[in-house]
Amino acid sequence: MPRFEGGEKFLRERCSRASLSFVYCEHSSKDLFFAYRDTVRRGFDLVHCHGFTAGALVGLGRPLRHMTPHLMTVHDVFLERQFSGWKGRFKKFLLSLTFRRMDAIHVVSEDCKANFLEFFPKIEDFRIYTILHGVDTEKFYNEEPRDFREELGFSDQLLLGFFGRFMAQKGFKYIVEAIEFLITKDERYRRRLKVLTFGWGGFIREEFELIEQKGLSDIFVQMPHTDNMPAAIKGVDVVLMPSLWEACGLLGMEALAAGTPIIGTNCIGLREVLEDSPAFIVPPKDGHVLSRAIESCLVERNKDSFDSYAEIAVKRFSLDIPAESLEHLYSKMIDGSL
């Protein structure tokens, strides 16, 4: 893997009972390809790569004489625009060849599987395994909430939390749109709402320039980086997750395990997480409907129903479930019974 600050320390602490070796490469596809090709010659029982790029590079670098079982985990979904034009079609052809050489493909939701087969229908269904992601639910359930009202000098405002990256997929602009609708409808909402943003990267500068242009800077507060996400999620009144698509909505799992009300969309990958829960579900790309959901939280915050569901979420999204399923898949691949 590429070297990044704290990465090895984190993995050694989390996997303290395992014997780990780290092979570092530069942060480029070419370097990852050659690092894998050189390393696989040492002999392994199983190769597990994460993501399409790593999967494709490992597939291309996999020597025919080294038929080590190869597993790829799919953490994202494909979009039509990725394969437009002749370059896109050629890329899709190469990916199809690479994916067909893999022994097993792990997808993190049923939506993710359907999306994968839509773009690569020639991949045999029996080689695709759906294992839903999980999170450290106990940590989110048990953590003490962060007191943002005391910390920031707020009073009785509804605290809305956005925890995604500032990129189109996460739908942040629809939060801005929803807040604008509410204030246009009733200026008194200006003093009743605060949006705390914990995102980073992407188009953060452009997003906050838009907020300023719309005269909403007094409502949106960009928070510093935090390593204690459970406390932050439990510290807001409502989590906003207006995603356009997800492979598997981990933030939805975290909010539900924390007992924090969440407004999320019914986009692929997130609807699977939010179904059968008390979550407020809205269509993607719709600031009007999102504004109505926020308004309903101002009237009735429904915290009791989320507190009750948190005990269910702790079990439903526990890391133990995917860990045991993945261990079973590993064993089958290694002993050749797949």
Residue, then its C-alpha position, 0 to 999 in steps of 0.5 A: m500500500p502507499r505509505f500514509e501517516g499513522g497507517e501502519k500504527f493503526l493497523r498494528e493496534r487494530c490487528s494486534r493478534a496478527s503477524l503483519s508485514f508491510v510492503y510500501c509503494e509510491h502513490s501511483s497505479k504503476d508503482l502499485f502494479f510493480a510492487y504487487r508483481d514483485t511481492v506475489r512471487r514470495g508465495f501467498d495463500l490468498v490475495h485480497c485487494h480493495g477497490f476497482t483500481a487495485g483489483a484491475l492492477v492485481g489482475l493484470g499483474r497476476p502471473l499465470r503460473h501463480m494461481t493464488p486465489h484472488l478476491m476483490t472487494v467492491h467499495d463503489v458503484f459504476l456510472e454510465r459516464q465512466f465508459s463514454g466514448w471509445k476510451g471508456r468502452f476500451k476501459k470497460f473491455l479491459l476491466s471485464l477481462t480482468f474481473r473474469r480472471m478473479d476467483a471471487i468478488h465481494v460486493v458490500s450491498e445488494d444494490c452494489k451487486a446489481n450495479f456491478l452486474e448491470f455493467f459487467p453481465k458476463i461475470e458469473d453470478f456465483r462468483i459474486y458474494t454479497i457481504l454487507h459492510g459493518v461498523d464498530t456499533e458498540k462504540f457509536y452506541n456507548e460514546e458520550p455525545r459532544d456538547f456543541r451547544e456549550e462548545l459553540g455558544f448555541s442555545d436551542q437551535l436544531l443542530l444538523g450535521f453533515f459528515g461527507r466529503f464535499m463532492a457531488q456524490k454526497g449531495f451537499k448542495y441540496i442541503v444549501e438548497a433546502i436551508e435556502f427554501l426554509i429561510t425564504k419561507d420563514e425568515r425566523y428559521r435563520r435563528r433556529l437552524k445551524v448546520l455543522t459540517f465535518g467534511w473535507g476535500g473535494f469542492i469545499r472552497e466552492e461550496f462555502e463560496l456559494i453559501e456566502q453568496k446566498g447569505l447563509s454564512d451565519i447558519f453553516v459552521q465548518m468544524p475542525h477535523t475530529d478523530n471522535m466521530p461517534a461523539a460528533i454524530k451523537g452531538v448533533d440533533v439530526v444527521l443529513m445524508p443527501s447522497l446521490w449514490e453509495a455502495c453501502g452507506l456506512l454513515g447511515m449505520e453509524a447514525l442509527a447505532a448512535g441513536t441520532p435521527i438521520i435524514g437520508t435519500n433512497c439512493i442505491g446503497l443507502r436505501e438498503v441501510l435505512e430500510d425498516s428503520p425510523a430514518f427520514i427517507v427523501p429522494p436524491k437531488d430534491g432540496h424541496v423535500l429535504s427542506r420539509a424533512i428538516e422542518s418536520c424535525l424542528v417540530e418533532r425530533n423523534k429522538d425516542s424512536f431512534d433511541s429504541y432502534a439503536e439497540i437493533a442497529v447495534k446488532r444489525f450492523s455489527l462488524d462481527i457479521p461481515a467479519e465472520s462471513l469474510e472469514h468463511l469466504y477466505s477459508k473456502m478460497i484457500d482450501g479450494s472448496l469455493 
